């Protein structure tokens, strides 16, 4: 599993605020409605404990590139 650094998490958190689908979930959370997405202690939206990556192609590419550089993640 890819270990996200603070830089990645901060970048993801900022982009989560611009993702329409994630913002719809945030409205539900703020209204106290039940949802499968939670906000962690650092303000990052997570689905069953996994980071919700917003639909930003550059961000997704950055994460995939980092995963491919690591010898222990994605695939050898």
C-alpha positions as CSV (number, residue, x, y, z in Angstrom):
1,X,0.0,0.0,0.0
2,X,1.2,3.5,-0.9
3,X,2.2,5.5,2.1
4,X,1.1,9.1,1.4
5,X,3.4,11.9,2.7
6,X,2.2,15.1,4.3
7,X,2.8,16.8,0.9
8,X,0.5,14.4,-0.9
9,X,-2.2,14.6,1.8
10,X,-2.2,18.4,1.9
11,X,-2.4,18.5,-1.9
12,X,-5.3,16.0,-1.8
13,X,-7.1,17.9,1.0
14,X,-7.0,21.1,-1.0
15,X,-8.2,19.5,-4.2
16,X,-11.0,17.7,-2.3
17,X,-12.5,21.1,-1.7
18,X,-12.9,21.6,-5.5
19,X,-14.3,18.2,-6.3
20,X,-18.1,18.4,-6.8
21,X,-18.9,14.9,-5.8
22,X,-16.9,15.1,-2.6
23,X,-18.4,18.4,-1.7
24,X,-21.9,16.8,-2.0
25,X,-20.8,14.2,0.5
26,X,-19.4,17.0,2.8
27,X,-22.8,18.7,2.8
28,X,-24.4,15.5,4.0
29,X,-21.8,15.1,6.7
30,X,-22.3,18.7,7.8
31,X,-26.1,18.1,7.9
32,X,-25.5,15.2,10.3
33,X,-26.7,12.6,7.7
34,X,-25.2,9.2,7.6
35,X,-22.5,8.7,4.9
36,X,-19.7,6.2,4.3
37,X,-17.2,9.1,4.1
38,X,-15.6,10.5,7.2
39,X,-13.3,13.4,7.9
40,X,-10.0,12.4,9.7
41,X,-8.2,14.5,12.3
42,X,-6.2,16.4,9.7
43,X,-9.3,17.3,7.6
44,X,-8.8,14.7,4.9
45,X,-12.0,12.9,3.5
46,X,-11.7,9.1,3.7
47,X,-13.9,6.3,2.6
48,X,-13.6,3.3,5.0
49,X,-10.3,4.7,6.1
50,X,-8.9,5.2,2.6
51,X,-8.1,8.7,1.2
52,X,-10.7,10.0,-1.3
53,X,-8.6,11.1,-4.3
54,X,-10.4,14.0,-6.1
55,X,-10.9,13.8,-9.8
56,X,-7.9,15.9,-10.7
57,X,-5.8,14.2,-13.5
58,X,-2.5,15.9,-12.4
59,X,-3.0,14.7,-8.8
60,X,-3.8,11.2,-9.9
61,X,-0.7,11.1,-12.1
62,X,1.5,12.4,-9.3
63,X,0.2,9.6,-7.0
64,X,0.6,6.9,-9.6
65,X,4.1,8.1,-10.5
66,X,5.2,8.0,-6.9
67,X,3.7,4.5,-6.5
68,X,5.6,3.2,-9.5
69,X,8.9,4.7,-8.2
70,X,8.5,2.8,-4.9
71,X,10.0,-0.7,-4.9
72,X,7.4,-2.0,-2.4
73,X,4.1,-0.7,-3.8
74,X,1.8,-1.3,-6.7
75,X,3.8,-4.0,-8.5
76,X,7.5,-5.0,-8.8
